[in-house]
Amino acid sequence: MVVRRRRRRVFHRRKICRFCADSSLKIDYKDPKTLRYFVTERGKIIPRRISGNCAKHQ
């Protein structure tokens, strides 16, 4: 007799764009401290679903 196990689905809470939430934050290409969180070591932009940015601030 084959026993099938159900897999539980994991729901992740959607990240909120930190630039929309706090209007005092500005994105500037000359500020490496803030850009470090949104760019990989090789210089590739991290996807929206991982970084949590909205389309406007991506």
C-alpha positions as CSV (number, residue, x, y, z in Angstrom):
1,M,0.0,0.0,0.0
2,V,1.4,3.4,-1.1
3,V,1.2,6.2,1.4
4,R,1.2,9.6,0.0
5,R,2.3,12.5,2.1
6,R,0.9,16.0,1.6
7,R,3.4,18.8,1.3
8,R,2.7,21.9,3.3
9,R,2.8,25.1,1.4
10,V,4.9,27.9,2.8
11,F,3.6,31.4,2.4
12,H,6.0,34.2,2.5
13,R,5.0,37.7,3.5
14,R,5.6,40.1,0.6
15,K,8.3,42.6,1.3
16,I,7.5,46.3,1.3
17,C,9.5,48.7,-0.8
18,R,11.6,50.6,1.7
19,F,11.7,53.6,-0.6
20,C,7.9,53.9,-0.9
21,A,7.5,53.3,2.9
22,D,10.0,56.0,3.8
23,S,9.9,59.0,1.5
24,S,13.1,60.5,3.1
25,L,15.2,57.7,1.5
26,K,16.5,58.6,-2.0
27,I,18.2,56.4,-4.5
28,D,21.4,57.8,-5.8
29,Y,24.0,56.1,-8.0
30,K,26.8,57.8,-6.0
31,D,25.8,56.2,-2.8
32,P,27.3,52.7,-2.6
33,K,26.0,52.0,0.9
34,T,22.4,51.8,-0.2
35,L,23.1,50.2,-3.6
36,R,25.0,47.4,-2.0
37,Y,21.7,45.7,-0.8
38,F,20.3,45.7,-4.4
39,V,23.3,44.6,-6.4
40,T,25.2,41.3,-6.4
41,E,29.0,41.1,-6.0
42,R,29.3,40.9,-9.8
43,G,27.2,44.0,-10.3
44,K,23.9,42.4,-11.3
45,I,20.7,43.9,-10.1
46,I,18.9,41.6,-7.6
47,P,15.3,40.7,-8.8
48,R,12.3,42.5,-7.3
49,R,10.9,39.4,-5.7
50,I,14.0,39.0,-3.6
51,S,14.9,42.7,-2.9
52,G,11.3,43.7,-2.3
53,N,11.5,46.9,-4.3
54,C,8.5,48.1,-6.3
55,A,8.7,48.6,-10.1
56,K,9.3,52.3,-9.8
57,H,12.3,52.0,-7.5
58,Q,13.7,48.9,-9.1
